[in-house]
Amino acid sequence: MRSDLLELTAMGDDYRNYCWWPYQPVAPATGKFRPSALLFHSFEVAGVNGKAFDLVRALQQELGLFRTVYGVKWMGGRLAWEFYFYDYQRRERTVSVHRVLDAIRPLIRCDVKVNESLPYFMFSLDVTDSILCEGRLDRVHLYIGNPGSRVSSGIAYAVGSANISLENFYFFFDAKRDSQEAAGKVLCSAYLDATRTGIERVLWPELCECQTLCIANKQGNDTAYFSGVKVDQLLFFLGRLGYPGPVVRFVEGFRGQLDHLLYDVGFDYRGEGDGIRVIKSGFYGVF
């Protein structure tokens, strides 16, 4: 990877998961890679427009370091990305859709208007090579709380220039305390026949040694997320789901530079026979 893109840890670094919840490094961190290394390497593997790197720098300059969550997505043999922005102050937020869209406007224009009076706690933007080349984005994903559940829960909407549509429901479970409830949530679905498909087909034992499980119900499939996995679990995930060889080899080759971090991974799936078909997957970090 280009040396000018490599960010190394420093005193005072902030460690956050994909919900922007803090965690402590799980191994000595001095002089190792920041999570941005995996993002920048994925840009290089995909050969994306150079504006991808400029976009990251613009967001770091506007919001500060470690304030943006990224997702590296693998679907249909291609890589794509999504950037997520959290502010749990909701209506008292300082990180707003309006602020972020203004910051990236020189690179990507988005004319979507979001009602800033809505109590959203997070929003996200899709990043693909075509969006970077065209310099235009036509929707924002908006996330709002979902009161009434014992577990943490959220609702996602797609906000376009002319309409708003419901996208997903998310339900979070403590991986140790609530594993049975998470399994029950997986099996309660129109996309999975629980009489044919064992729970281990979705809640992979190799990943369940983590901190948080999240099960999402989306329009065309369900999704399982595993938050707080270690680097060897990340390698298992990348290998099982057939990520590009250079991505896998980067993590293998620099395992010792990445072992202090916790990772978040997930995949979209539908039941197929007595197993599942993975439609899309992703891993997450911050920059």
ZAMARLUM-963891 format. One record per atom (N, C-alpha, C): atom name; x, y, z. Coordinates in Angstrom, 3 decimals. Example, Ala and Ser with C-alpha at 12.3 -4.5 7.8 and 13.67 -1.06 7.14 Angstrom:
2
N|13.190|-5.690|7.800
CA|12.300|-4.500|7.800
C|13.200|-3.300|7.800
N|12.850|-2.250|7.080
CA|13.670|-1.060|7.140
C|12.900|0.030|7.870
// end
This chain:
287
N|0.848|-1.194|0.000
CA|0.000|0.000|0.000
C|0.884|1.245|0.000
N|0.435|2.302|-0.645
CA|1.194|3.540|-0.723
C|1.513|4.062|0.667
N|2.782|4.400|0.884
CA|3.214|4.836|2.214
C|2.552|6.142|2.632
N|2.172|6.997|1.679
CA|1.560|8.271|2.033
C|0.121|8.099|2.527
N|-0.439|6.888|2.351
CA|-1.790|6.625|2.818
C|-1.810|5.912|4.164
N|-0.668|5.444|4.599
CA|-0.622|4.606|5.785
C|-0.702|5.459|7.042
N|-1.726|5.231|7.848
CA|-1.893|5.917|9.114
C|-1.534|4.958|10.245
N|-0.606|5.371|11.120
CA|-0.181|4.554|12.250
C|-0.777|5.083|13.540
N|-0.964|4.187|14.488
CA|-1.564|4.565|15.762
C|-0.695|5.585|16.487
N|-1.348|6.357|17.328
CA|-0.660|7.363|18.131
C|-1.369|7.469|19.476
N|-0.691|8.053|20.456
CA|-1.311|8.283|21.753
C|-2.588|9.105|21.572
N|-3.629|8.704|22.262
CA|-4.883|9.437|22.176
C|-5.817|8.966|21.086
N|-5.416|7.954|20.305
CA|-6.317|7.420|19.283
C|-7.614|6.938|19.928
N|-8.693|7.080|19.178
CA|-10.021|6.677|19.625
C|-10.388|5.372|18.928
N|-10.795|4.365|19.683
CA|-11.149|3.067|19.119
C|-12.663|2.894|19.205
N|-13.288|2.683|18.046
CA|-14.749|2.642|17.968
C|-15.178|1.487|17.067
N|-16.351|0.894|17.394
CA|-16.888|-0.148|16.530
C|-17.850|0.452|15.514
N|-18.580|-0.395|14.812
CA|-19.416|0.101|13.705
C|-20.668|0.828|14.177
N|-20.981|0.759|15.458
CA|-22.052|1.586|16.038
C|-21.489|2.849|16.680
N|-20.205|3.057|16.517
CA|-19.468|4.158|17.123
C|-19.486|4.058|18.641
N|-19.498|2.818|19.136
CA|-19.345|2.557|20.556
C|-17.860|2.331|20.832
N|-17.315|2.847|21.933
CA|-15.880|2.728|22.199
C|-15.474|1.332|22.657
N|-14.230|0.968|22.378
CA|-13.660|-0.268|22.913
C|-12.177|-0.043|23.178
N|-11.579|-0.932|23.954
CA|-10.154|-0.881|24.245
C|-9.406|-1.841|23.325
N|-8.231|-1.450|22.826
CA|-7.443|-2.374|21.994
C|-7.204|-3.697|22.716
N|-7.161|-4.783|21.959
CA|-7.032|-6.117|22.545
C|-5.601|-6.632|22.496
N|-4.668|-5.805|22.030
CA|-3.238|-6.123|22.015
C|-2.499|-4.787|22.023
N|-1.205|-4.783|22.358
CA|-0.452|-3.532|22.301
C|-0.626|-2.851|20.946
N|-0.848|-1.525|20.981
CA|-1.245|-0.824|19.757
C|-0.185|0.121|19.209
N|0.854|0.387|19.940
CA|1.816|1.419|19.547
C|2.440|1.135|18.182
N|2.345|2.119|17.285
CA|2.987|2.028|15.984
C|2.359|1.066|15.010
N|1.164|0.593|15.300
CA|0.490|-0.338|14.392
C|-0.452|0.414|13.451
N|-1.127|-0.343|12.571
CA|-2.018|0.273|11.595
C|-3.302|0.764|12.267
N|-3.751|1.914|11.826
CA|-5.118|2.340|12.150
C|-6.094|1.571|11.253
N|-7.386|1.549|11.627
CA|-8.359|0.797|10.804
C|-8.455|1.294|9.365
N|-8.054|2.527|9.109
CA|-8.118|3.073|7.749
C|-7.262|2.282|6.769
N|-6.267|1.522|7.263
CA|-5.403|0.759|6.364
C|-6.205|-0.208|5.509
N|-7.197|-0.865|6.111
CA|-8.002|-1.828|5.360
C|-8.870|-1.129|4.315
N|-9.378|0.038|4.658
CA|-10.181|0.796|3.706
C|-9.333|1.240|2.521
N|-8.194|1.865|2.800
CA|-7.352|2.361|1.721
C|-6.848|1.226|0.833
N|-6.523|0.089|1.459
CA|-6.078|-1.042|0.653
C|-7.206|-1.543|-0.248
N|-8.434|-1.554|0.256
CA|-9.561|-1.997|-0.583
C|-9.768|-1.058|-1.762
N|-9.542|0.254|-1.562
CA|-9.608|1.196|-2.681
C|-8.585|0.809|-3.761
N|-7.363|0.494|-3.312
CA|-6.328|0.143|-4.266
C|-6.646|-1.157|-5.002
N|-7.158|-2.147|-4.268
CA|-7.511|-3.424|-4.897
C|-8.593|-3.217|-5.960
N|-9.569|-2.377|-5.647
CA|-10.670|-2.138|-6.580
C|-10.276|-1.202|-7.721
N|-9.171|-0.475|-7.566
CA|-8.752|0.462|-8.599
C|-9.735|1.601|-8.800
N|-10.282|2.127|-7.696
CA|-11.330|3.136|-7.806
C|-10.767|4.501|-8.166
N|-11.669|5.372|-8.547
CA|-11.350|6.757|-8.834
C|-10.609|7.372|-7.647
N|-9.588|8.171|-7.933
CA|-8.784|8.781|-6.877
C|-9.569|9.662|-5.930
N|-10.785|10.040|-6.324
CA|-11.599|10.865|-5.432
C|-11.992|10.124|-4.165
N|-11.882|8.782|-4.158
CA|-12.204|8.023|-2.943
C|-11.297|8.449|-1.803
N|-10.005|8.569|-2.078
CA|-9.060|8.989|-1.044
C|-9.315|10.445|-0.647
N|-9.621|11.286|-1.633
CA|-9.914|12.687|-1.341
C|-11.163|12.809|-0.470
N|-12.129|11.935|-0.701
CA|-13.358|11.953|0.077
C|-13.070|11.662|1.548
N|-12.227|10.667|1.806
CA|-11.855|10.345|3.186
C|-11.169|11.541|3.845
N|-10.228|12.145|3.149
CA|-9.507|13.282|3.724
C|-10.444|14.462|3.983
N|-11.397|14.687|3.099
CA|-12.343|15.788|3.301
C|-13.188|15.561|4.548
N|-13.607|14.312|4.760
CA|-14.413|14.001|5.942
C|-13.581|14.074|7.219
N|-12.330|13.621|7.155
CA|-11.465|13.742|8.330
C|-11.216|15.204|8.678
N|-11.043|16.022|7.664
CA|-10.793|17.437|7.915
C|-12.024|18.112|8.513
N|-13.208|17.753|8.040
CA|-14.434|18.382|8.517
C|-14.858|17.873|9.889
N|-14.785|16.554|10.096
CA|-15.350|15.952|11.306
C|-14.303|15.559|12.341
N|-13.051|15.381|11.898
CA|-12.011|14.900|12.781
C|-11.732|13.428|12.553
N|-10.642|12.937|13.133
CA|-10.273|11.530|13.002
C|-11.229|10.634|13.772
N|-11.424|9.428|13.258
CA|-12.200|8.367|13.909
C|-13.685|8.739|14.069
N|-14.154|9.697|13.280
CA|-15.545|10.158|13.420
C|-16.460|9.526|12.385
N|-15.873|8.858|11.374
CA|-16.654|8.238|10.314
C|-16.431|6.736|10.344
N|-17.521|5.980|10.258
CA|-17.457|4.523|10.146
C|-17.535|4.164|8.667
N|-16.695|3.231|8.243
CA|-16.763|2.759|6.862
C|-17.172|1.294|6.824
N|-17.823|0.899|5.748
CA|-18.084|-0.492|5.445
C|-17.512|-0.832|4.093
N|-16.731|-1.899|4.026
CA|-16.234|-2.418|2.743
C|-17.147|-3.573|2.355
N|-17.885|-3.436|1.258
CA|-18.898|-4.395|0.848
C|-18.383|-5.269|-0.298
N|-18.781|-6.539|-0.286
CA|-18.397|-7.498|-1.328
C|-19.674|-8.126|-1.862
N|-19.981|-7.880|-3.120
CA|-21.250|-8.324|-3.700
C|-21.072|-8.526|-5.195
N|-21.464|-9.710|-5.666
CA|-21.415|-9.968|-7.094
C|-20.029|-9.835|-7.692
N|-19.000|-10.164|-6.924
CA|-17.641|-10.097|-7.433
C|-17.063|-8.705|-7.527
N|-17.649|-7.744|-6.830
CA|-17.091|-6.392|-6.859
C|-17.123|-5.784|-5.457
N|-16.238|-4.829|-5.237
CA|-16.171|-4.110|-3.975
C|-16.933|-2.799|-4.077
N|-17.577|-2.420|-2.982
CA|-18.227|-1.119|-2.858
C|-18.099|-0.699|-1.400
N|-18.571|0.504|-1.093
CA|-18.347|1.051|0.238
C|-19.580|1.816|0.712
N|-19.644|1.994|2.013
CA|-20.670|2.830|2.615
C|-20.033|3.543|3.794
N|-20.324|4.838|3.932
CA|-19.804|5.624|5.041
C|-20.964|5.982|5.971
N|-20.728|5.831|7.268
CA|-21.770|6.007|8.290
C|-21.358|7.110|9.251
N|-22.335|7.919|9.669
CA|-22.082|9.074|10.520
C|-23.058|9.044|11.701
N|-22.501|8.988|12.901
CA|-23.318|8.865|14.106
C|-23.290|10.156|14.912
N|-24.441|10.482|15.487
CA|-24.517|11.507|16.526
C|-25.730|11.175|17.388
N|-25.457|10.598|18.561
CA|-26.525|10.119|19.425
C|-27.251|11.249|20.163
N|-26.870|12.488|19.898
CA|-27.604|13.626|20.465
C|-28.882|13.915|19.687
N|-29.056|13.214|18.581
CA|-30.256|13.340|17.759
C|-30.535|14.802|17.409
N|-31.641|15.381|17.838
CA|-31.975|16.735|17.388
C|-30.951|17.775|17.842
N|-30.149|17.440|18.825
CA|-29.096|18.347|19.289
C|-27.764|18.026|18.614
N|-27.818|17.306|17.517
CA|-26.613|16.807|16.844
C|-25.733|17.926|16.326
N|-24.440|17.612|16.220
CA|-23.497|18.480|15.515
C|-23.067|17.860|14.187
N|-23.155|16.517|14.075
CA|-22.847|15.832|12.814
C|-24.164|15.566|12.100
N|-24.502|16.417|11.177
CA|-25.791|16.349|10.485
C|-25.600|15.985|9.021
N|-26.687|15.566|8.383
CA|-26.660|15.300|6.944
C|-26.219|16.553|6.194
N|-26.805|17.669|6.559
CA|-26.497|18.923|5.877
C|-25.009|19.243|5.958
N|-24.421|19.073|7.130
CA|-23.000|19.387|7.298
C|-22.119|18.483|6.451
N|-22.404|17.196|6.449
CA|-21.581|16.252|5.690
C|-21.722|16.481|4.189
N|-22.947|16.666|3.724
CA|-23.135|16.884|2.286
C|-22.452|18.160|1.823
N|-22.451|19.190|2.651
CA|-21.723|20.416|2.306
C|-20.220|20.158|2.223
N|-19.711|19.333|3.143
CA|-18.276|19.066|3.186
C|-17.786|18.305|1.954
N|-18.630|17.418|1.421
CA|-18.190|16.597|0.287
C|-18.654|17.154|-1.054
N|-19.362|18.269|-1.044
CA|-19.938|18.803|-2.282
C|-18.909|19.059|-3.377
N|-17.686|19.495|-3.066
CA|-16.711|19.671|-4.152
C|-16.362|18.372|-4.869
N|-16.620|17.224|-4.210
CA|-16.301|15.924|-4.790
C|-17.538|15.179|-5.263
N|-18.575|15.194|-4.441
CA|-19.820|14.497|-4.766
C|-20.985|15.413|-4.390
N|-21.843|15.661|-5.354
CA|-22.998|16.517|-5.113
C|-24.207|15.654|-4.768
N|-24.936|16.056|-3.743
CA|-26.179|15.381|-3.378
C|-27.204|16.442|-3.027
N|-28.312|16.466|-3.762
CA|-29.337|17.487|-3.574
C|-30.494|17.018|-2.702
N|-30.340|15.873|-2.049
CA|-31.384|15.361|-1.152
C|-31.506|16.287|0.052
N|-32.737|16.663|0.380
CA|-33.007|17.501|1.544
C|-33.569|16.625|2.660
N|-32.922|16.659|3.818
CA|-33.364|15.881|4.971
C|-33.908|16.830|6.029
N|-35.041|16.478|6.594
CA|-35.637|17.263|7.679
C|-34.782|17.094|8.932
N|-34.039|18.120|9.299
CA|-33.134|18.017|10.439
C|-33.871|18.020|11.782
N|-35.178|18.166|11.754
CA|-35.969|18.045|12.987
C|-36.259|16.588|13.338
N|-36.013|15.679|12.404
CA|-36.228|14.264|12.685
C|-35.198|13.765|13.699
N|-35.588|12.837|14.585
CA|-34.673|12.387|15.648
C|-33.726|11.280|15.190
N|-33.103|11.439|14.046
CA|-32.200|10.387|13.573
C|-30.905|10.423|14.384
N|-30.310|9.245|14.574
CA|-29.048|9.147|15.305
C|-27.883|8.743|14.398
N|-28.199|8.417|13.152
CA|-27.162|8.003|12.217
C|-27.687|8.137|10.803
N|-26.757|8.354|9.870
CA|-27.103|8.312|8.454
C|-25.902|7.754|7.709
N|-26.129|7.305|6.481
CA|-25.028|6.741|5.701
C|-25.158|7.131|4.238
N|-24.019|7.056|3.558
CA|-23.927|7.380|2.137
C|-23.254|6.231|1.409
N|-23.798|5.842|0.264
CA|-23.170|4.837|-0.579
C|-21.980|5.458|-1.310
N|-20.929|4.662|-1.480
CA|-19.751|5.092|-2.228
C|-19.389|3.976|-3.200
N|-19.507|4.255|-4.483
CA|-19.106|3.308|-5.524
C|-18.238|4.038|-6.533
N|-17.579|3.279|-7.379
CA|-16.736|3.915|-8.387
C|-17.576|4.777|-9.318
N|-18.779|4.322|-9.667
CA|-19.618|5.118|-10.573
C|-20.068|6.416|-9.905
N|-20.390|6.366|-8.604
CA|-20.768|7.587|-7.889
C|-19.596|8.556|-7.842
N|-18.406|8.033|-7.608
CA|-17.219|8.888|-7.574
C|-16.952|9.515|-8.939
N|-17.085|8.729|-9.996
CA|-16.829|9.238|-11.345
C|-17.862|10.274|-11.770
N|-19.123|10.000|-11.461
CA|-20.197|10.917|-11.847
C|-20.273|12.126|-10.923
N|-19.768|11.977|-9.698
CA|-19.799|13.074|-8.742
C|-21.186|13.414|-8.273
N|-22.057|12.395|-8.220
CA|-23.442|12.665|-7.822
C|-23.987|11.499|-7.007
N|-24.746|11.847|-5.973
CA|-25.385|10.879|-5.084
C|-26.863|11.234|-5.000
N|-27.749|10.217|-5.109
CA|-29.176|10.538|-5.191
C|-29.993|10.070|-3.988
N|-29.334|9.556|-2.930
CA|-30.093|9.167|-1.751
C|-29.203|9.135|-0.520
N|-29.867|9.249|0.616
CA|-29.234|9.167|1.922
C|-29.988|8.114|2.726
N|-29.260|7.277|3.469
CA|-29.897|6.301|4.357
C|-29.976|6.907|5.750
N|-31.184|6.965|6.293
CA|-31.433|7.626|7.571
C|-31.878|6.587|8.598
N|-31.306|6.633|9.799
CA|-31.578|5.635|10.839
C|-32.201|6.315|12.055
N|-33.337|5.763|12.484
CA|-34.102|6.312|13.599
C|-34.349|5.190|14.599
N|-34.471|5.536|15.877
CA|-34.686|4.535|16.915
C|-36.008|3.807|16.762
N|-36.116|2.670|17.456
CA|-37.307|1.822|17.369
C|-37.750|1.446|18.791
N|-38.396|2.374|19.526
CA|-38.794|2.098|20.904
C|-39.778|0.929|20.989
N|-39.797|0.289|22.150
CA|-40.746|-0.794|22.368
C|-40.120|-2.155|22.429
N|-38.802|-2.246|22.205
CA|-38.104|-3.512|22.260
C|-37.158|-3.518|23.451
N|-36.979|-4.700|24.085
CA|-36.036|-4.805|25.202
C|-34.609|-4.634|24.719
N|-34.355|-5.017|23.475
CA|-33.016|-4.870|22.912
C|-32.928|-3.551|22.153
N|-31.710|-3.096|21.940
CA|-31.502|-1.915|21.110
C|-31.979|-2.218|19.696
N|-32.690|-1.273|19.107
CA|-33.289|-1.525|17.806
C|-33.351|-0.230|17.009
N|-33.317|-0.345|15.691
CA|-33.379|0.827|14.831
C|-34.092|0.535|13.530
N|-34.506|1.607|12.864
CA|-35.200|1.527|11.580
C|-34.439|2.373|10.573
N|-34.237|1.843|9.370
CA|-33.537|2.572|8.314
C|-34.509|2.955|7.205
N|-34.347|4.180|6.709
CA|-35.134|4.688|5.598
C|-34.195|5.173|4.494
N|-34.612|5.012|3.245
CA|-33.912|5.608|2.120
C|-34.595|6.930|1.789
N|-33.841|8.002|1.835
CA|-34.388|9.332|1.575
C|-33.837|9.817|0.245
N|-34.722|9.995|-0.719
CA|-34.356|10.524|-2.014
C|-34.874|11.928|-2.201
N|-34.715|12.452|-3.399
CA|-35.165|13.820|-3.672
C|-36.679|13.932|-3.670
N|-37.363|12.823|-4.015
CA|-38.817|12.898|-4.165
C|-39.584|12.025|-3.194
N|-38.931|11.093|-2.513
CA|-39.680|10.179|-1.655
C|-38.814|9.607|-0.551
N|-39.489|9.016|0.434
CA|-38.845|8.304|1.536
C|-39.421|6.897|1.553
N|-38.561|5.881|1.659
CA|-39.043|4.508|1.691
C|-38.384|3.752|2.831
N|-39.133|2.824|3.410
CA|-38.634|1.992|4.494
C|-37.643|0.976|3.940
N|-36.506|0.810|4.631
CA|-35.501|-0.144|4.176
C|-35.345|-1.329|5.125
N|-34.957|-1.090|6.365
CA|-34.551|-2.188|7.245
C|-34.983|-1.956|8.688
N|-35.083|-3.074|9.436
CA|-35.197|-3.061|10.896
C|-33.977|-3.781|11.466
N|-33.360|-3.209|12.497
CA|-32.177|-3.784|13.130
C|-32.464|-4.086|14.598
N|-31.985|-5.248|15.070
CA|-32.162|-5.652|16.461
C|-30.821|-6.146|17.002
N|-30.374|-5.579|18.123
CA|-29.066|-5.879|18.694
C|-29.195|-6.760|19.932
N|-28.247|-7.697|20.069
CA|-28.248|-8.644|21.182
C|-26.837|-8.774|21.746
N|-26.727|-8.872|23.061
CA|-25.460|-9.210|23.679
C|-25.110|-10.643|23.298
N|-23.921|-10.850|22.734
CA|-23.585|-12.162|22.160
C|-23.557|-13.266|23.207
N|-23.192|-12.961|24.424
CA|-23.138|-13.982|25.473
C|-24.469|-14.110|26.192
N|-25.029|-13.012|26.621
CA|-26.229|-13.037|27.446
C|-27.488|-13.380|26.652
N|-27.552|-12.905|25.415
CA|-28.801|-12.976|24.651
C|-28.694|-13.866|23.422
N|-27.816|-14.853|23.450
CA|-27.605|-15.676|22.255
C|-28.869|-16.426|21.848
N|-29.653|-16.913|22.818
CA|-30.877|-17.632|22.481
C|-31.918|-16.712|21.867
N|-32.016|-15.489|22.385
CA|-32.947|-14.523|21.799
C|-32.530|-14.164|20.371
N|-31.222|-14.025|20.144
CA|-30.736|-13.739|18.786
C|-31.075|-14.879|17.843
N|-30.894|-16.120|18.320
CA|-31.225|-17.282|17.489
C|-32.712|-17.306|17.162
N|-33.534|-16.987|18.159
CA|-34.974|-16.939|17.912
C|-35.340|-15.900|16.881
N|-34.639|-14.763|16.904
CA|-34.889|-13.711|15.925
C|-34.505|-14.175|14.518
N|-33.386|-14.879|14.401
CA|-32.958|-15.406|13.097
C|-34.018|-16.342|12.520
N|-34.537|-17.228|13.362
CA|-35.444|-18.276|12.891
C|-36.869|-17.777|12.656
N|-37.168|-16.573|13.117
CA|-38.500|-15.994|12.900
C|-38.438|-15.108|11.659
N|-38.536|-15.734|10.490
CA|-38.322|-15.012|9.245
C|-39.058|-15.681|8.107
N|-39.503|-14.875|7.157
CA|-40.106|-15.412|5.938
C|-39.062|-15.865|4.930
N|-37.783|-15.556|5.176
CA|-36.726|-15.900|4.239
C|-35.936|-17.135|4.649
N|-36.331|-17.786|5.736
CA|-35.578|-18.927|6.245
C|-36.544|-19.970|6.784
N|-36.450|-21.197|6.309
CA|-37.294|-22.291|6.790
C|-36.577|-22.953|7.964
N|-37.041|-22.652|9.181
CA|-36.373|-23.147|10.386
C|-36.488|-24.651|10.551
N|-37.399|-25.303|9.799
CA|-37.501|-26.767|9.877
C|-36.437|-27.454|9.045
N|-35.755|-26.677|8.176
CA|-34.736|-27.260|7.295
C|-33.337|-26.720|7.586
N|-33.259|-25.491|8.075
CA|-31.976|-24.806|8.191
C|-31.569|-24.671|9.646
N|-30.447|-25.243|10.018
CA|-29.938|-25.115|11.373
C|-29.410|-23.723|11.649
N|-29.498|-23.307|12.909
CA|-29.108|-21.947|13.271
C|-27.636|-21.690|12.988
N|-26.800|-22.740|13.008
CA|-25.367|-22.556|12.773
C|-25.063|-22.135|11.345
N|-26.056|-22.278|10.444
CA|-25.870|-21.825|9.066
C|-25.830|-20.307|8.979
N|-26.432|-19.650|9.976
CA|-26.464|-18.187|10.019
C|-25.546|-17.659|11.113
N|-25.725|-18.139|12.323
CA|-24.875|-17.709|13.433
C|-23.651|-18.614|13.475
N|-22.676|-18.280|12.644
CA|-21.493|-19.123|12.501
C|-20.759|-19.223|13.836
N|-20.533|-20.421|14.325
CA|-19.829|-20.582|15.613
C|-18.476|-19.884|15.644
N|-17.802|-19.836|14.506
CA|-16.477|-19.214|14.448
C|-16.526|-17.706|14.701
N|-17.719|-17.102|14.536
CA|-17.858|-15.658|14.718
C|-18.636|-15.282|15.969
N|-19.307|-16.242|16.582
CA|-20.182|-15.922|17.717
C|-19.420|-15.582|18.985
N|-18.100|-15.864|19.009
CA|-17.271|-15.361|20.105
C|-16.978|-13.899|19.808
N|-17.951|-13.048|20.115
CA|-17.852|-11.628|19.813
C|-18.560|-10.861|20.921
N|-18.813|-9.597|20.709
CA|-19.457|-8.781|21.730
C|-20.954|-8.613|21.491
N|-21.321|-8.339|20.255
CA|-22.718|-8.032|19.944
C|-23.136|-8.731|18.663
N|-24.343|-9.284|18.675
CA|-24.976|-9.808|17.476
C|-26.075|-8.839|17.054
N|-26.213|-8.650|15.766
CA|-27.300|-7.828|15.244
C|-27.978|-8.596|14.121
N|-29.299|-8.691|14.197
CA|-30.097|-9.341|13.157
C|-30.975|-8.284|12.516
N|-30.917|-8.186|11.210
CA|-31.698|-7.182|10.483
C|-32.676|-7.865|9.544
N|-33.855|-7.277|9.449
CA|-34.866|-7.688|8.471
C|-34.923|-6.630|7.391
N|-34.543|-7.017|6.167
CA|-34.526|-6.092|5.044
C|-35.592|-6.491|4.039
N|-35.753|-5.696|3.004
CA|-36.861|-5.919|2.081
C|-36.730|-7.229|1.320
N|-35.520|-7.625|0.964
CA|-35.368|-8.825|0.163
C|-34.593|-9.939|0.818
N|-34.197|-9.749|2.075
CA|-33.373|-10.750|2.749
C|-33.238|-10.386|4.218
N|-32.553|-11.219|4.971
CA|-32.166|-10.918|6.343
C|-30.656|-10.722|6.393
N|-30.162|-10.205|7.529
CA|-28.735|-9.944|7.686
C|-28.303|-10.301|9.097
N|-27.111|-10.863|9.228
CA|-26.504|-11.139|10.525
C|-25.184|-10.384|10.612
N|-25.015|-9.660|11.720
CA|-23.780|-8.922|11.981
C|-23.138|-9.451|13.263
N|-21.814|-9.486|13.273
CA|-21.042|-9.936|14.421
C|-20.060|-8.822|14.768
N|-20.250|-8.196|15.912
CA|-19.454|-7.032|16.279
C|-18.447|-7.392|17.362
N|-17.197|-6.946|17.173
CA|-16.161|-7.195|18.156
C|-15.435|-8.500|17.939
N|-15.205|-8.863|16.666
CA|-14.416|-10.063|16.376
C|-12.949|-9.667|16.249
N|-12.057|-10.646|16.433
CA|-10.619|-10.396|16.371
C|-10.093|-10.672|14.967
N|-8.812|-10.385|14.768
CA|-8.255|-10.418|13.421
C|-8.328|-11.814|12.803
N|-8.127|-12.868|13.599
CA|-8.203|-14.217|13.027
C|-9.631|-14.561|12.612
N|-10.603|-14.048|13.335
CA|-11.999|-14.242|12.931
C|-12.299|-13.462|11.656
N|-11.718|-12.272|11.533
CA|-11.860|-11.510|10.288
C|-11.291|-12.306|9.118
N|-10.130|-12.914|9.303
CA|-9.534|-13.722|8.244
C|-10.423|-14.892|7.863
N|-11.015|-15.554|8.856
CA|-11.958|-16.641|8.577
C|-13.117|-16.134|7.727
N|-13.674|-15.003|8.103
CA|-14.804|-14.400|7.392
C|-14.434|-14.098|5.947
N|-13.300|-13.436|5.744
CA|-12.875|-13.071|4.390
C|-12.654|-14.299|3.522
N|-12.060|-15.331|4.105
CA|-11.801|-16.548|3.342
C|-13.069|-17.297|3.008
N|-13.963|-17.428|3.968
CA|-15.191|-18.200|3.740
C|-16.068|-17.547|2.684
N|-16.051|-16.226|2.628
CA|-16.929|-15.517|1.698
C|-16.221|-15.114|0.405
N|-15.003|-15.594|0.199
CA|-14.353|-15.435|-1.094
C|-13.950|-14.029|-1.452
N|-13.491|-13.251|-0.482
CA|-13.018|-11.896|-0.782
C|-11.804|-11.965|-1.706
N|-11.530|-10.889|-2.436
CA|-10.391|-10.901|-3.359
C|-9.097|-11.309|-2.650
N|-8.282|-12.086|-3.348
CA|-7.036|-12.572|-2.785
C|-6.169|-11.483|-2.183
N|-5.993|-10.335|-2.862
CA|-5.152|-9.284|-2.280
C|-5.668|-8.758|-0.942
N|-6.987|-8.736|-0.757
CA|-7.543|-8.292|0.522
C|-7.176|-9.289|1.617
N|-7.371|-10.580|1.333
CA|-7.057|-11.622|2.318
C|-5.571|-11.621|2.630
N|-4.737|-11.540|1.599
CA|-3.290|-11.599|1.812
C|-2.778|-10.384|2.580
N|-3.420|-9.236|2.404
CA|-3.029|-8.043|3.156
C|-3.231|-8.274|4.649
N|-4.387|-8.813|5.018
CA|-4.658|-9.078|6.438
C|-3.721|-10.166|6.961
N|-3.504|-11.213|6.170
CA|-2.577|-12.273|6.579
C|-1.162|-11.733|6.767
N|-0.700|-10.971|5.787
CA|0.673|-10.488|5.810
C|0.943|-9.474|6.898
N|-0.095|-8.703|7.257
CA|0.077|-7.661|8.268
C|-0.740|-7.963|9.528
N|-0.949|-9.246|9.778
CA|-1.741|-9.631|10.946
C|-1.217|-8.978|12.216
N|0.119|-8.960|12.389
CA|0.717|-8.378|13.586
C|0.523|-6.881|13.696
N|0.208|-6.213|12.571
CA|-0.067|-4.777|12.584
C|-1.557|-4.479|12.757
N|-2.362|-5.536|12.764
CA|-3.819|-5.374|12.837
C|-4.447|-6.094|14.026
N|-3.633|-6.768|14.842
CA|-4.187|-7.627|15.894
C|-4.676|-6.878|17.128
N|-4.438|-5.570|17.193
CA|-4.909|-4.774|18.330
C|-6.348|-4.303|18.150
N|-6.869|-4.439|16.948
CA|-8.197|-3.910|16.619
C|-9.273|-4.975|16.780
N|-10.484|-4.518|17.061
CA|-11.666|-5.357|16.945
C|-12.392|-4.967|15.663
N|-13.054|-5.944|15.059
CA|-13.688|-5.752|13.760
C|-15.168|-6.101|13.842
N|-15.904|-5.615|12.876
CA|-17.328|-5.919|12.752
C|-17.557|-6.466|11.350
N|-18.298|-7.559|11.255
CA|-18.534|-8.198|9.967
C|-20.008|-8.596|9.873
N|-20.499|-8.744|8.658
CA|-21.885|-9.161|8.485
C|-22.166|-9.606|7.074
N|-23.299|-10.299|6.904
CA|-23.679|-10.741|5.563
C|-25.198|-10.775|5.420
N|-25.660|-10.401|4.218
CA|-27.058|-10.533|3.821
C|-27.274|-11.944|3.303
N|-28.406|-12.547|3.643
CA|-28.629|-13.942|3.245
C|-30.117|-14.221|3.074
N|-30.371|-15.301|2.350
CA|-31.697|-15.913|2.246
C|-31.524|-17.413|2.365
N|-32.547|-18.072|2.906
CA|-32.504|-19.519|2.976
C|-32.521|-20.130|1.587
N|-31.779|-21.227|1.431
CA|-31.735|-21.943|0.153
C|-31.512|-23.421|0.458
N|-32.522|-24.246|0.221
CA|-32.432|-25.649|0.605
C|-32.306|-25.756|2.107
N|-31.314|-26.539|2.572
CA|-31.101|-26.641|4.008
C|-29.979|-25.714|4.481
N|-29.567|-24.772|3.610
CA|-28.524|-23.820|3.966
C|-28.968|-22.395|3.671
N|-28.008|-21.552|3.396
CA|-28.310|-20.168|3.052
C|-27.515|-19.771|1.812
N|-27.979|-18.734|1.146
CA|-27.226|-18.112|0.060
C|-26.848|-16.707|0.503
N|-25.564|-16.425|0.568
CA|-25.091|-15.097|0.945
C|-25.154|-14.186|-0.273
N|-25.836|-13.065|-0.118
CA|-26.063|-12.141|-1.223
C|-25.017|-11.031|-1.236
N|-24.658|-10.577|-0.056
CA|-23.711|-9.467|0.092
C|-23.074|-9.593|1.457
N|-21.863|-9.088|1.610
CA|-21.229|-9.111|2.923
C|-20.382|-7.851|3.075
N|-19.904|-7.634|4.289
CA|-19.092|-6.450|4.517
C|-18.325|-6.526|5.829
N|-17.244|-5.771|5.894
CA|-16.544|-5.588|7.161
C|-16.378|-4.090|7.403
N|-16.162|-3.720|8.660
CA|-16.332|-2.315|9.073
C|-15.172|-1.840|9.929
N|-14.928|-0.532|9.860
CA|-13.910|0.102|10.676
C|-14.192|1.601|10.747
N|-13.246|2.375|11.250
CA|-13.426|3.814|11.340
C|-12.212|4.514|10.727
N|-12.433|5.795|10.339
CA|-11.295|6.614|9.912
C|-11.473|8.032|10.417
// end
